[in-house]
Amino acid sequence: MAQKRAVLVLSDGSAYFGSGLGAPSLRAGELVFNTGMTGYQEALTDPSYAGQILLMTYPLIGNYGLNHEWVESGKVHVEGFCVRQDYGAPHHIKSEHNLDSYLSDNGIGGISGIDTRALTRKIRTHGVMPAALEVFEEKEADISALVEKARATDYSQLDFVEKVSTGKMYSSHPSSNAQTISGKKVALLDCGVKGNIIHELNKRGCEVMVFPAFTKADEIRSFSPNGVVVSNGPGDPARLGSIVAEMKTLMKDYPLMGICLGHQLLGWAAGSKTYKLKFGHRGGNHPVLDKKLGRVAITTQNHGFAVDEAGLGPDWEITHTNLNDKTNEGIAHKSLPIFSVQYHPEAHPGPRDSMYLFDQFVKSL
C-alpha cells in the first residue's frame, strides 16, 4: 500500500505538506485551533466543530489512544484534523484505536508533520480562514484546485445546526449514580449537544427530553417540562432567528439555561446581537470571572462568536467575563430564573470548576 500523504491549503494560497492520517479524502472548512493538551477525541466528536478543520496546538496528539467512552456524540464532526506529531502506538489501558485508524473508520482525513505553531500564529494574526485538506496515496495534489476550493468555502453561510441536531425527540433518564431522583423533566433543544451535558443533568436526577433544534414551543409545552436547556452547536447564531423566537416564548413560562451557542441565542432573545471573534476560544484553559461570586474559573470553550453586551435590554445583567480578552461569558435575567454561559460547564474535557451551574439550574426547576 502506498504511503498516505497530505496537504493543507489555505485561502491565502499557502500550502503545508505532511504525512496523511485517516481516510483518503478531500474536504474544505474553516481552519481553527484548539489549545487543549488532552481531549482530542472529545473535540473530534463535538458537533460544534461541524464545518471546521481542527488544528491542535499541543504538539503530541494520540499518545493515550481513543475508545468508545471518550466521545461527545455518535460520529466525528470535523472536516479534517491537523497535528504536529501523531503518536501511532498509544499507551493507555482503555485505548482501542490509534488516531490513524479512528479517523479512517470515520471517513475523515488528517495531516501530521506540519508546523502547527506557525499555523496557529498565522490564525492569531490574520484570523480564522477557509482551508482545504487532501489526503492522497498515489496521485499528486492539485494545489490550484485546492486553493479555489478553500476560497469557495463560506462558513457563515451554511446552516450546520440542522445537520447535527437530532432527527426526532428522545429521552435520557437519570443514571444509576444520580445524586437523587428529582422527578424533574428538562426539555433540551439540541443545536448540536455534547453528550456530557445530558449526562450531568441525568446525574442530578433529571429526565432529559431532547428535541430537534427547530421544535416549536407549543410542542415542547405538551410534554410538561420543568425547565429548558438550549445546547451548544455550530455555525453563526445570526442565522437561527427561528430558534430565538421559540426561546422568547418558552422564557415566559420556564427556567432556562443556555450553553455556548445557547448563550449566544439567549443574547439575541435579550435584545442583543452577536459578532464573530478573530480566532475564537477553543481549549480547556480559559479564565472566566463569575462577577456574582467574585471567583475565577478555568473553563472549557469552543466558540467563534460572542454576545455584544451593548445591546442587552434593561432586564438583563452581565454575569461572567473572559479575563483574556474581556468578551462576554454569561448573562442572566434580573428577576426570572434564566441564565446562560458562553463556556462548557460539563467540562469534557477540561476543569470542573463550573459544575455548580448545573446545580443552580436544577434548583430553579
Protein Blocks (a to p, Z undefined) as FASTA:
>chain_A
ZZdddddddfkopacddddehjaddddddddddfbfghklmmmmmmklgoiacddfblbg
hjlopafklccbfbdfbfbdcdfbdcfbdcdfklcbdfklmmmmnopacdehiafklmmm
mmmmnopadddddddfklccdfklmmmmmmmpcfklpcfklmmmcfbdcdddddfkbfbd
ehpacddddebiafklmmmmmmnopacddddfklcfklmmmnopabdcddddedjfklmm
mmmmmmmmmmmmpccddehjlmmmmmmmnopacdddfkopadjkbccddfklopacdddd
ddfbdcdfklpcfkbccfbdcfklopafbdcdfkbccdddfbdfkopacdfklmmmmmmm
mmmZZ
